[in-house]
Amino acid sequence: MFAESLIGGMGNRWLHTTGVAERAAGLAGPLGVDGDLLTAAAWLHDIGYAEATIGTGFHPLDGADHLTRNGWPVRVAGLVAYHSGARFIAAARGLSELLAAYPDERTVLADALTYADQTVGPDGARVDPAGRYAEMLLRHGPCSWNARVDADRGPYLRGIAHRIEYLLSFAA
């Protein structure tokens, strides 16, 4: 598997990725989105952490660039590029122009990818979105890019969680 060849040996990163892919696969049916596309993007969402992919040091962009270089569809690369509010961090880091090379589709499927990422902790276990976000801020620290964009990214991620949970309430 492509993702495993890049991040399979990265401990918790691989556990998280496996959990996100499992979560995404379970969301696709109830949300009525393309399960193959969502699950593929989930498996690939963190490949930008792999040493072989690093270009900018910003994992969503590095992952999308690596996918593009390896012939993956631009839609998959776009989902990876913009997952979990990456646009906010890209803007703060001066990378928005590079990120704009990819489509930012802002669909239920894209929201489902972010929701899957935000409901799986570093060890692959399911967590609630608020707990995951708090853990991430603590892990990255108060001076991190994540903390710097919290005023914009936090509400954005909470909005996605509310939208997905609302849609899931009709599927139950």
C-alpha positions in Angstrom: 0.0 0.0 0.0 1.3 3.5 -1.0 0.6 5.1 2.4 2.1 2.3 4.4 5.3 2.4 2.3 5.8 6.0 3.4 4.5 6.2 7.0 4.0 2.6 8.0 7.1 2.7 10.2 6.2 6.0 11.9 4.5 4.5 15.1 1.6 6.6 16.2 1.4 8.4 12.8 0.6 5.0 11.3 -1.8 4.1 14.1 -3.6 7.5 13.6 -3.8 7.0 9.8 -5.2 3.5 10.2 -7.8 4.8 12.6 -8.7 7.7 10.3 -9.1 5.4 7.3 -11.4 3.0 9.4 -13.4 6.0 10.6 -13.8 7.4 7.1 -14.9 4.0 5.7 -17.6 4.0 8.3 -18.8 7.5 7.6 -19.1 7.2 3.8 -22.3 5.1 3.7 -24.3 7.1 6.3 -23.2 10.4 4.7 -23.9 9.2 1.1 -20.4 10.0 -0.2 -18.0 8.1 -2.4 -16.5 5.6 0.0 -13.5 4.7 -2.2 -12.5 8.4 -2.6 -13.0 9.2 1.1 -11.1 6.2 2.3 -8.2 6.7 -0.2 -7.9 10.3 1.0 -8.0 9.2 4.6 -5.2 6.7 4.1 -3.1 9.4 2.4 -3.9 12.4 4.5 -0.7 12.4 6.5 1.8 11.1 4.0 3.4 14.6 4.0 5.0 13.7 7.3 7.2 11.1 5.6 10.8 12.2 5.1 10.6 11.3 1.4 7.8 13.7 0.8 9.0 16.8 2.7 9.4 19.9 0.6 7.9 22.9 2.4 7.6 21.3 5.9 3.8 21.7 5.8 2.5 18.1 5.7 -0.8 18.7 3.8 0.9 20.5 1.0 3.9 18.1 0.9 1.6 15.2 0.8 -0.5 16.7 -2.0 2.7 17.5 -4.0 3.9 13.9 -3.5 0.6 12.5 -4.7 0.7 14.7 -7.8 4.2 13.7 -8.7 3.1 10.1 -8.4 0.1 10.4 -10.7 -2.7 10.5 -8.2 -5.9 12.3 -9.2 -5.9 16.0 -8.4 -9.1 15.6 -6.4 -7.4 13.2 -4.0 -4.4 15.6 -3.8 -6.8 18.5 -3.1 -8.5 16.6 -0.3 -5.1 15.9 1.3 -4.0 19.5 0.8 -7.0 21.1 2.5 -7.8 18.5 5.2 -8.5 19.7 8.7 -8.4 23.4 8.0 -5.0 23.4 6.4 -5.8 26.6 4.6 -5.6 28.6 7.8 -2.1 27.4 8.6 -1.0 27.8 4.9 -2.1 31.4 5.1 -0.2 32.1 8.3 2.9 30.4 6.8 2.7 32.2 3.5 1.9 29.1 1.6 -1.5 29.9 0.3 -0.4 30.4 -3.2 1.2 27.0 -3.3 -1.9 25.4 -1.7 -4.1 27.1 -4.4 -2.6 24.7 -7.0 -5.1 22.2 -5.6 -8.9 22.2 -5.6 -10.6 23.2 -2.3 -13.9 21.5 -2.8 -15.6 22.2 0.5 -18.1 19.3 0.2 -19.6 16.8 2.6 -16.9 14.4 1.5 -14.1 16.9 2.4 -15.9 17.6 5.7 -16.1 13.8 6.3 -12.3 13.5 5.9 -11.7 16.3 8.3 -14.2 14.8 10.8 -12.5 11.5 10.5 -9.1 13.1 11.2 -10.5 15.1 14.1 -12.2 12.1 15.8 -9.1 9.8 15.9 -6.3 10.5 18.3 -2.6 10.0 17.7 -2.8 6.3 18.9 -5.6 5.5 16.5 -8.4 5.5 19.2 -11.6 7.4 18.6 -12.0 10.6 20.5 -14.5 13.5 20.5 -13.5 16.5 18.2 -13.1 18.9 21.1 -10.8 16.6 23.0 -8.8 15.9 19.8 -8.4 19.6 19.1 -7.3 20.3 22.7 -4.8 17.5 22.6 -3.4 18.7 19.3 -2.9 22.3 20.6 -1.2 20.9 23.7 1.0 18.5 21.7 2.1 21.2 19.3 2.5 24.0 21.9 1.4 27.5 22.4 3.8 29.0 19.8 2.9 26.5 17.0 1.3 27.4 13.8 -1.8 25.5 15.0 -2.0 27.8 18.1 -1.4 30.9 16.0 -4.4 30.2 13.8 -6.7 28.8 16.5 -9.0 31.8 16.5 -10.0 31.0 12.9 -9.3 27.3 12.6 -11.0 26.2 15.9 -14.5 27.6 14.9 -14.0 26.2 11.4 -13.3 22.7 12.7 -16.2 22.9 15.2 -18.5 23.9 12.4 -17.5 20.8 10.4 -18.0 18.6 13.4 -21.5 20.0 14.0 -22.4 19.6 10.3 -21.3 16.0 10.1 -22.9 15.1 13.4 -26.1 16.7 12.2 -26.1 14.7 9.0 -25.3 11.5 10.9 -28.2 12.1 13.2 -30.5 11.4 10.2 -28.7 8.3 9.2 -29.1 6.6 12.6 
